[in-house]
Amino acid sequence: MRVRVLIVAAMLAVLGMPPAANAAFLHVVAPGESLTSIAALDGLTVGQLAAANGLPADAQLVSGTSIVIPPQGPAPASAQVAPATAVVSFADGDGDSDGDGVSTAVTTASTASYVVQPGDTLTAIAARAGTTVSALAAANGLDPARFLVTGTVLQLSGLPASTVAVSAAATSSMQPVGAAAQGDPAAPPYPTAETMSAGQIGQIGANNGATWSLADAIAWQESGFNNNLVSSSDARGIMQILPGTWAWIQHNLVAGAPPLAPASAYDNVRGGALLLHWLLQQTGGDPAMAAAGYYQGLSSVRRYGMFSDTKQYVQSVMALQARFGGG
């Protein structure tokens, strides 16, 4: 099944889906999830979701496998979650609304309801429903600090739309470093309780222009393939991407392909692979310099050289790359 899913995902990328929050992405099936529950959360009919994956409508999903979430089309009002369509308003000449270098993308509100599945979090559900964690919790009388109870029905109707601030660094041609890379702590990506194998990560890396073994090495060094990891500096997911860096990748490196889904281990790896591909292009294919740029920021490496901790990081990544089959 996974081979077929990757082929479908590649076809969707080639078709160049428009950069909207409801474009196609991969979803890793959690225990207890079904075509019905996933379709309801993503504003699709069971038939649409099944057809996008070549499955019968009564197919039983296997936990840990991936399915394609296609772009949302019209769905019955009883099961529809309104697509999160980005609308950006600029009031001055520098590309933001108030002259402070920040542009704001506003998404539409969500409708309908969702039954909590094992492993679900308010963060992941809010991200995919196009709202905020606080709004989702308040609308359902929940404490966002507590665990969700499987089977709970969450009301998504009438929730306020999420507002994501994207720093002006996202429009820069150079990979952000420092505060620009940190970005807004409330911004994506969102950690999820998912892991991936070396083969999966290497394939995603290769599909997005990074060396198979280098993608594996960076992923293992950063997180041990754990998408639920958040560092002390707020780097997130398997590839440990900072919010500001995520916004920059989304704006500069995803062109022509479906946008990165915040609550997706697959897209966390895809984002890191796209950054690695760009770094390899900028460094003439030098994996050590690309690794240094991934850790320290390429502009900083070029200006100051590798810091001592960067040198240790690069040595570790190069040793890991050899273990994962690299030269």
FILO-685778 format. One record per atom (N, C-alpha, C): x, y, z. Coordinates in steps of 0.2 Angstrom, whole numbers, padded with zeros to 4 digits, always signed. Atoms other than C-alpha are relative to their C-alpha. Layout:
REM FILO-685778
XYZ;...
END
This chain:
REM FILO-685778
+0004-0006+0000;+0000+0000+0000;+0004+0006+0000;-0004-0006+0000;+0014+0012+0004;+0003+0002-0006;-0003-0002+0007;+0022+0011-0013;-0006+0004-0004;+0005-0003+0004;+0005+0015-0021;-0001+0007+0002;+0002-0007-0003;+0002+0030-0009;+0006+0005-0002;-0005-0004+0002;+0019+0037-0013;+0000+0002-0008;+0001-0002+0007;+0016+0036-0032;-0006+0005-0001;+0006-0005+0001;-0001+0045-0030;+0003+0007+0003;-0003-0006-0003;+0008+0058-0019;+0004+0004-0005;-0004-0003+0005;+0021+0061-0033;-0004+0002-0005;+0004-0002+0006;+0008+0062-0046;-0004+0007+0002;+0003-0006-0002;-0001+0075-0036;+0005+0006+0000;-0005-0005+0000;+0015+0085-0034;+0001+0002-0007;-0001-0002+0007;+0018+0085-0052;-0005+0004-0003;+0005-0004+0003;+0001+0091-0056;+0000+0008+0003;-0001-0007-0002;+0006+0107-0046;-0007+0002+0003;+0006-0003-0003;-0009+0109-0034;+0001+0007+0003;-0001-0007-0002;-0012+0127-0029;+0001+0000+0007;-0002-0001-0007;-0005+0133-0013;-0005+0002+0005;+0005-0002-0005;-0020+0132-0002;+0001-0005+0006;-0001+0004-0006;-0021+0124+0016;-0004-0006-0001;+0004+0006+0001;-0033+0111+0009;+0003-0004-0006;-0003+0004+0005;-0021+0104-0004;+0002-0007+0002;-0001+0007-0002;-0016+0085-0005;+0006+0000+0005;-0006+0002-0005;-0005+0078+0009;-0001-0007+0002;+0000+0007-0003;-0001+0061+0017;-0002+0000+0007;+0002+0001-0007;-0009+0056+0033;+0002-0007+0002;-0002+0006-0003;-0002+0042+0044;-0006-0002+0004;+0006+0003-0003;-0017+0031+0050;+0002-0001+0007;-0001+0001-0007;-0018+0031+0069;-0005-0006+0002;+0004+0006-0002;-0025+0016+0079;-0007+0002+0001;+0007-0002-0001;-0044+0016+0078;-0003+0004-0006;+0002-0005+0005;-0045+0028+0063;-0004-0004-0005;+0004+0003+0005;-0057+0024+0049;+0000+0005-0006;+0002-0005+0005;-0061+0031+0032;-0005+0005+0002;+0005-0004-0002;-0076+0038+0039;+0002+0006+0005;-0003-0005-0005;-0067+0047+0054;+0005+0005-0004;-0005-0004+0003;-0053+0054+0043;-0004+0005-0005;+0004-0004+0005;-0065+0060+0029;-0004+0005+0004;+0004-0005-0004;-0076+0069+0042;+0005+0006+0002;-0004-0005-0002;-0061+0078+0049;+0003+0005-0006;-0003-0003+0005;-0054+0083+0032;-0005+0003-0005;+0005-0003+0005;-0071+0089+0024;-0001-0004-0006;+0001+0005+0006;-0072+0074+0012;-0006-0005+0001;+0004+0006-0001;-0085+0061+0009;+0004-0006+0000;-0003+0006+0000;-0080+0043+0012;+0002-0002-0007;-0002+0002+0007;-0081+0040-0007;+0005+0004-0003;-0006-0004+0003;-0069+0054-0011;+0006-0002+0003;-0007+0003-0003;-0056+0048+0001;+0002-0007-0002;-0001+0007+0002;-0058+0030-0004;+0003+0000-0007;-0002-0001+0007;-0057+0035-0023;+0007+0002+0000;-0007-0003+0001;-0041+0045-0020;+0005-0005+0002;-0005+0005-0002;-0033+0030-0013;-0001-0007-0003;+0001+0006+0003;-0040+0017-0024;-0002-0006+0005;+0003+0005-0005;-0049+0008-0009;-0008+0000-0001;+0008+0000+0000;-0067+0002-0008;-0002+0004+0006;+0003-0005-0005;-0078+0013+0003;+0000-0004+0007;+0001+0004-0007;-0079-0001+0017;+0007-0003+0002;-0007+0003-0001;-0060-0004+0017;+0002+0001+0008;-0003-0001-0007;-0052-0006+0035;+0007+0002-0001;-0007-0003+0001;-0037+0005+0037;+0005-0004+0005;-0005+0003-0005;-0021-0002+0045;+0004+0005+0003;-0004-0005-0003;-0013+0008+0058;+0008+0000-0002;-0007-0001+0002;+0004+0015+0053;+0001+0001-0007;+0000-0001+0008;+0000+0015+0034;-0002+0008-0001;+0001-0007+0002;-0001+0032+0025;-0006+0000-0006;+0005-0001+0006;-0016+0038+0014;+0000+0007-0002;+0000-0007+0003;-0018+0053+0003;-0006+0003+0002;+0006-0005-0001;-0029+0067+0009;+0000+0004-0006;+0001-0004+0006;-0035+0074-0008;-0002+0007+0002;+0003-0007-0001;-0039+0093-0010;-0008-0001+0001;+0007+0001-0002;-0056+0095-0003;-0005+0003-0005;+0005-0002+0004;-0071+0096-0014;-0007+0001+0003;+0006-0001-0003;-0089+0099-0011;-0002-0006+0004;+0003+0006-0004;-0096+0087+0003;-0006+0002+0003;+0006-0001-0003;-0112+0085+0011;+0001+0004+0006;+0000-0005-0006;-0116+0099+0024;+0001-0004+0007;-0001+0003-0007;-0117+0086+0038;+0007-0003+0001;-0007+0003-0001;-0099+0080+0035;+0005+0005-0002;-0005-0004+0004;-0090+0095+0028;+0003+0004+0006;-0004-0005-0003;-0076+0104+0036;+0002+0005-0005;-0001-0005+0005;-0074+0121+0027;+0008+0000-0001;-0007+0000+0002;-0057+0122+0018;+0003+0006+0003;-0004-0005-0003;-0044+0133+0026;+0003+0004-0005;-0002-0004+0006;-0042+0146+0012;+0004+0006+0002;-0004-0005-0002;-0028+0158+0015;-0002+0007-0004;+0001-0007+0003;-0032+0177+0012;+0005+0004+0003;-0005-0005-0003;-0018+0189+0014;-0002+0007-0002;+0001-0007+0001;-0021+0208+0015;+0006+0004+0001;-0006-0004-0001;-0007+0220+0012;-0003+0008+0000;+0003-0006+0000;-0011+0238+0017;+0006+0005-0002;-0005-0005+0002;+0006+0246+0013;+0005-0003-0005;-0004+0002+0006;+0020+0244+0000;+0005-0005+0002;-0006+0005-0002;+0032+0232+0010;-0003-0007+0001;+0002+0007+0000;+0021+0217+0009;-0003-0002+0007;+0003+0002-0006;+0013+0218+0026;-0006+0005+0002;+0006-0004-0001;-0002+0226+0034;+0001+0006+0004;-0001-0006-0005;+0006+0238+0047;+0007+0002+0000;-0007-0003+0001;+0024+0241+0041;+0005-0003+0005;-0004+0003-0005;+0031+0229+0054;+0004-0006-0003;-0003+0006+0003;+0037+0216+0042;-0003-0006+0001;+0004+0007-0001;+0024+0203+0046;-0006+0001-0004;+0007+0001+0004;+0010+0198+0034;-0004-0005+0004;+0005+0005-0004;-0005+0189+0041;-0004-0004-0005;+0005+0005+0004;-0014+0174+0033;-0006-0002+0004;+0006+0002-0004;-0032+0172+0039;-0003-0006-0003;+0004+0006+0002;-0041+0155+0037;-0007+0001+0002;+0007+0000-0001;-0059+0152+0036;-0002-0005+0006;+0002+0004-0006;-0069+0144+0051;-0002-0007-0002;+0002+0007+0001;-0073+0126+0052;-0007-0002+0002;+0006+0002-0002;-0089+0117+0053;+0000-0007+0002;+0001+0007-0001;-0096+0100+0058;+0003-0002+0007;-0003+0003-0006;-0089+0088+0072;+0005-0005-0002;-0005+0006+0001;-0076+0075+0074;+0001-0004+0007;-0001+0004-0005;-0074+0060+0085;+0007-0002+0001;-0007+0000-0002;-0058+0059+0094;+0003-0008-0001;-0003+0006+0001;-0047+0044+0089;+0006-0001+0005;-0006+0002-0004;-0033+0035+0099;+0006+0004-0003;-0006-0004+0002;-0017+0046+0098;-0001+0007-0002;+0001-0007+0002;-0026+0062+0093;+0002+0005+0006;-0002-0006-0005;-0021+0079+0101;-0004+0006-0002;+0003-0006+0002;-0030+0095+0101;+0004+0004-0005;-0004-0004+0005;-0015+0103+0092;-0001-0003-0007;+0000+0003+0006;-0016+0091+0078;-0007+0001-0003;+0007-0001+0003;-0035+0092+0076;-0001+0008-0001;+0001-0007+0002;-0035+0111+0077;+0004+0002-0006;-0004-0001+0006;-0021+0112+0064;-0004-0002-0006;+0003+0002+0006;-0031+0102+0052;-0007+0003-0001;+0007-0003+0000;-0048+0110+0056;+0001+0008-0002;-0001-0007+0001;-0040+0128+0053;-0002+0004+0005;+0002-0004-0005;-0043+0134+0070;+0006+0000+0005;-0006+0000-0005;-0032+0137+0086;-0002-0005+0006;+0001+0005-0006;-0030+0125+0101;-0005+0003+0005;+0004-0003-0005;-0037+0138+0113;-0008+0000-0002;+0007-0001+0003;-0053+0141+0102;-0003-0007+0000;+0003+0007+0000;-0056+0122+0100;-0001-0003+0007;+0001+0002-0007;-0054+0119+0119;-0005+0003+0003;+0005-0004-0003;-0065+0133+0124;-0007-0002-0003;+0007+0002+0004;-0079+0128+0111;-0002-0007+0003;+0002+0007-0002;-0079+0110+0119;+0001-0001+0007;-0001+0001-0007;-0076+0114+0137;+0005-0004+0003;-0006+0004-0002;-0059+0106+0138;+0005+0004+0003;-0007-0003-0002;-0043+0109+0147;+0005-0002-0005;-0005+0002+0005;-0030+0110+0134;+0006-0003+0002;-0006+0003-0003;-0017+0104+0146;-0001-0008+0001;+0001+0007-0001;-0026+0087+0148;-0001-0004-0006;+0000+0004+0006;-0026+0072+0137;-0008-0001-0003;+0007+0001+0003;-0041+0069+0125;-0002-0007+0001;+0003+0006-0002;-0052+0055+0129;-0003-0003-0007;+0002+0003+0006;-0055+0043+0114;-0007-0001+0000;+0008+0000+0000;-0073+0044+0108;-0003+0006+0001;+0003-0007-0001;-0076+0062+0113;-0002+0003-0007;+0002-0003+0006;-0086+0071+0100;+0002+0008+0001;-0002-0007+0000;-0078+0088+0097;-0004+0004-0005;+0004-0004+0005;-0089+0102+0089;+0005+0005-0003;-0004-0004+0003;-0080+0111+0076;-0004+0006-0003;+0004-0005+0003;-0095+0122+0070;+0002+0007+0003;-0001-0007-0003;-0092+0141+0072;+0006+0002+0003;-0007-0002-0004;-0074+0141+0078;+0003+0005-0004;-0004-0005+0004;-0064+0156+0074;+0006-0003-0004;-0005+0003+0005;-0052+0154+0060;+0007+0002+0003;-0007-0001-0002;-0033+0153+0064;+0003+0005-0004;-0004-0005+0003;-0022+0167+0061;+0008-0001+0001;-0007+0002-0001;-0004+0163+0057;+0005+0006-0003;-0004-0006+0002;+0009+0177+0056;+0007-0003-0003;-0006+0002+0003;+0023+0174+0044;+0005+0006-0001;-0005-0005+0000;+0039+0184+0046;+0002+0002-0007;-0002-0003+0007;+0046+0195+0032;+0006-0004-0002;-0006+0004+0002;+0061+0183+0033;-0002-0006-0005;+0003+0006+0004;+0050+0170+0024;+0001+0002-0008;+0000-0002+0007;+0051+0181+0008;+0008+0001-0002;-0007-0001+0002;+0070+0182+0009;+0003-0006-0004;-0003+0006+0004;+0081+0172-0003;+0005-0004+0004;-0005+0003-0004;+0093+0167+0011;-0004-0004+0006;+0003+0004-0006;+0089+0153+0024;+0001+0005+0006;+0000-0004-0006;+0084+0162+0040;+0005-0003+0006;-0004+0002-0006;+0095+0161+0056;-0002+0005+0006;+0001-0004-0005;+0094+0168+0073;-0008+0000+0002;+0007-0001-0002;+0077+0176+0078;-0004-0001-0006;+0004+0001+0006;+0071+0175+0060;-0002-0008+0000;+0001+0007+0000;+0073+0156+0061;-0005-0002+0005;+0005+0002-0006;+0064+0155+0078;-0007+0002-0002;+0007-0001+0002;+0049+0164+0071;-0005+0000+0006;+0006-0001-0005;+0032+0164+0080;+0000-0007+0003;+0000+0007-0003;+0032+0150+0093;-0007-0003-0001;+0007+0003+0001;+0013+0147+0089;+0000-0003-0007;+0001+0002+0007;+0017+0144+0071;+0002-0008-0001;-0002+0007+0002;+0019+0126+0063;+0007-0001-0001;+0004+0006+0000;+0025+0113+0062;-0002-0002+0007;+0003+0003-0006;+0015+0103+0075;+0003-0007+0001;-0002+0007-0002;+0023+0088+0084;-0006-0005+0000;+0005+0005+0000;+0013+0072+0082;+0004-0006+0002;-0002+0006-0002;+0015+0055+0089;+0002-0005-0005;-0002+0004+0006;+0023+0047+0074;+0007-0001-0001;-0007+0001+0002;+0039+0039+0069;+0000-0003-0007;-0001+0003+0007;+0046+0034+0052;+0006-0004+0000;-0006+0004+0001;+0059+0022+0046;+0005+0003-0004;-0006-0003+0004;+0076+0025+0038;-0002+0000-0007;+0002+0000+0007;+0069+0019+0022;-0005+0005-0002;+0005-0005+0002;+0054+0030+0022;+0003+0007+0000;-0003-0006+0000;+0064+0045+0027;+0005+0001-0006;-0005+0000+0005;+0078+0041+0014;-0004+0001-0007;+0003+0000+0006;+0065+0039+0000;-0003+0007-0001;+0003-0007+0000;+0056+0056+0005;+0006+0005-0002;-0005-0004+0002;+0073+0064+0004;+0002+0000-0007;-0002+0001+0007;+0078+0057-0013;-0005+0003-0004;+0005-0003+0005;+0061+0062-0020;+0000+0007+0000;+0000-0008+0000;+0064+0080-0015;+0007+0003+0000;-0007-0003+0003;+0082+0082-0021;+0005-0001+0005;-0006+0001-0005;+0092+0077-0005;+0003-0007-0001;-0003+0006+0000;+0104+0063-0004;-0004-0005+0005;+0004+0005-0004;+0095+0047+0003;+0004+0000+0007;-0004+0001-0006;+0109+0044+0016;+0000+0006+0005;-0001-0006-0004;+0111+0062+0021;-0007+0002+0004;+0006-0001-0003;+0092+0064+0024;-0001-0004+0007;+0000+0004-0006;+0093+0049+0036;+0004+0002+0005;-0005-0002-0005;+0108+0055+0045;-0002+0006+0003;+0002-0006-0003;+0101+0072+0048;-0006-0002+0005;+0006+0001-0004;+0084+0065+0054;+0002-0004+0006;-0002+0004-0006;+0093+0052+0066;+0003+0005+0005;-0004-0005-0005;+0105+0066+0073;-0005+0004+0003;+0005-0005-0002;+0090+0078+0075;-0005-0003+0005;+0005+0002-0003;+0077+0067+0082;-0001-0007+0002;+0001+0008+0000;+0080+0048+0081;-0006-0002-0003;+0006+0002+0004;+0066+0048+0068;-0007+0001+0004;+0006-0001-0004;+0053+0054+0081;-0003+0007-0001;+0003-0006+0002;+0041+0067+0075;-0004+0004+0006;+0003-0003-0006;+0035+0071+0093;+0005+0004+0004;-0005-0003-0003;+0051+0079+0098;+0000+0008-0001;-0001-0008+0001;+0052+0098+0102;+0006+0001+0005;-0006-0002-0003;+0069+0105+0107;-0001+0006+0005;+0000-0006-0004;+0073+0118+0120;+0000+0006-0004;+0000-0006+0004;+0075+0130+0106;-0007+0001-0005;+0007+0001+0003;+0057+0125+0099;+0001-0003-0007;+0000+0004+0006;+0063+0115+0084;-0004-0006+0001;+0006+0005-0001;+0050+0102+0080;+0000-0005-0005;+0001+0006+0005;+0047+0085+0072;+0007-0004-0001;-0005+0005+0002;+0058+0072+0064;+0006+0004-0002;-0006-0003+0003;+0069+0085+0055;+0002+0007+0004;-0001-0006-0005;+0068+0098+0070;+0001+0007-0004;+0000-0006+0004;+0063+0113+0060;-0003+0005+0004;+0002-0006-0003;+0061+0130+0068;-0006+0003-0003;+0006-0003+0003;+0044+0139+0065;+0002+0005-0005;-0002-0005+0005;+0053+0153+0056;+0003-0003-0006;-0003+0004+0006;+0063+0141+0045;-0006-0004-0004;+0005+0004+0004;+0047+0131+0041;-0004+0005-0004;+0004-0005+0004;+0038+0147+0035;+0005+0002-0006;-0005-0002+0006;+0054+0151+0024;+0000-0006-0005;+0000+0006+0004;+0054+0133+0017;-0007+0000-0004;+0007+0000+0003;+0035+0134+0014;+0000+0006-0006;+0000-0005+0004;+0037+0151+0005;+0005+0000-0006;-0005+0000+0005;+0053+0148-0005;+0001-0006-0003;-0002+0006+0003;+0055+0130-0008;-0005-0005-0002;+0006+0004+0002;+0038+0122-0010;-0003+0001-0007;+0003-0003+0006;+0034+0131-0026;-0002-0006-0005;+0002+0005+0005;+0023+0120-0038;-0003-0006+0003;+0001+0007-0003;+0020+0106-0025;-0006+0002+0006;+0005-0001-0006;+0006+0104-0011;+0004+0003+0006;-0003-0003-0006;+0010+0115+0004;+0002-0005+0005;-0002+0004-0005;+0018+0107+0019;-0006+0000+0005;+0005+0001-0005;+0005+0100+0031;+0003+0000+0007;-0003-0001-0007;+0009+0106+0049;+0000-0006+0004;+0001+0006-0004;+0003+0090+0058;+0002-0006-0004;-0002+0006+0004;+0012+0077+0047;+0007-0001+0000;-0007+0002-0001;+0028+0068+0050;+0003+0000-0007;-0002+0000+0007;+0029+0065+0031;+0002+0007-0003;-0002-0007+0003;+0029+0084+0027;+0005+0003+0004;-0006-0002-0003;+0041+0087+0041;+0006-0002-0003;-0006+0003+0003;+0053+0076+0033;+0001+0003-0007;-0001-0004+0006;+0049+0084+0016;+0002+0007+0000;-0003-0007+0000;+0052+0101+0022;+0007+0000+0002;-0007+0000-0001;+0069+0096+0029;+0004-0002-0006;-0003+0002+0006;+0073+0087+0013;+0001+0006-0005;-0001-0005+0004;+0069+0102+0003;+0005+0005+0002;-0005-0005-0002;+0080+0113+0014;+0007-0003-0001;-0006+0003+0002;+0094+0100+0012;+0002+0000-0007;-0001-0001+0007;+0092+0100-0007;+0002+0007-0001;-0002-0007+0001;+0093+0119-0007;+0008+0001+0003;-0007+0000-0002;+0109+0118+0004;+0005-0003-0004;-0005+0004+0004;+0117+0105-0007;+0001+0004-0006;-0001-0005+0006;+0114+0117-0022;+0004+0006+0002;-0004-0006-0002;+0121+0132-0013;+0008-0002+0002;-0007+0002-0003;+0137+0122-0007;+0003-0005-0006;-0003+0004+0005;+0141+0113-0024;-0001-0008+0002;+0001+0007-0001;+0134+0096-0017;+0005-0002+0006;-0005+0002-0006;+0146+0096-0001;-0005-0002+0005;+0004+0002-0006;+0137+0086+0012;+0002+0003+0006;-0002-0002-0006;+0147+0092+0026;-0002+0008+0001;+0002-0007+0000;+0144+0111+0022;-0008+0000+0000;+0008+0000+0000;+0125+0107+0019;-0002-0002+0007;+0001+0001-0007;+0125+0099+0036;+0001+0005+0005;-0001-0006-0004;+0133+0114+0044;-0005+0005-0001;+0005-0005+0002;+0121+0125+0035;-0007-0002+0003;+0006+0002-0003;+0107+0115+0042;+0000+0001+0007;-0001+0000-0008;+0113+0116+0060;+0001+0008+0002;-0002-0007-0002;+0120+0134+0060;-0003+0005-0004;+0002-0005+0005;+0113+0143+0045;+0006+0001-0005;-0006-0001+0005;+0123+0144+0029;+0003+0007+0000;-0003-0007+0001;+0125+0163+0029;+0005+0001+0006;-0004+0000-0006;+0132+0161+0047;+0007-0004-0001;-0006+0004+0001;+0144+0147+0042;+0005+0004-0005;-0004-0003+0005;+0150+0157+0027;+0003+0006+0003;-0003-0006-0003;+0153+0173+0038;+0005-0002+0005;-0004+0001-0006;+0160+0165+0053;+0004-0006+0001;-0002+0006+0000;+0165+0148+0049;-0004-0005+0005;+0004+0004-0005;+0159+0133+0059;+0002+0001+0007;-0001+0000-0007;+0157+0135+0077;+0002-0007+0003;-0002+0007-0002;+0164+0121+0088;-0006-0005+0001;+0005+0005+0000;+0147+0113+0091;-0002-0002-0007;+0001+0002+0006;+0144+0114+0073;+0004-0005-0003;-0005+0005+0002;+0160+0104+0069;-0002-0006+0003;+0002+0006-0003;+0154+0091+0081;-0006-0003-0003;+0006+0002+0004;+0137+0090+0073;+0002-0003-0007;-0002+0002+0007;+0145+0089+0056;+0003-0007+0000;-0003+0006-0001;+0156+0075+0062;-0004-0006+0001;+0005+0005-0002;+0142+0065+0069;-0005-0001-0006;+0004+0002+0006;+0131+0067+0053;+0004-0003-0005;-0004+0003+0005;+0145+0062+0042;+0001-0008+0002;-0001+0007-0003;+0148+0046+0053;-0007-0004-0001;+0007+0003+0001;+0129+0043+0052;-0001-0001-0007;+0002+0001+0008;+0128+0045+0033;+0004-0006-0002;-0003+0006+0002;+0141+0032+0031;-0003-0006+0002;+0004+0006-0003;+0131+0020+0042;-0006-0001-0004;+0006+0001+0004;+0116+0024+0031;+0001-0001-0007;-0002+0002+0007;+0125+0019+0015;+0003+0006-0004;-0004-0005+0004;+0133+0036+0010;+0007-0001+0000;-0007+0000+0001;+0150+0039+0005;+0004+0004+0005;
END
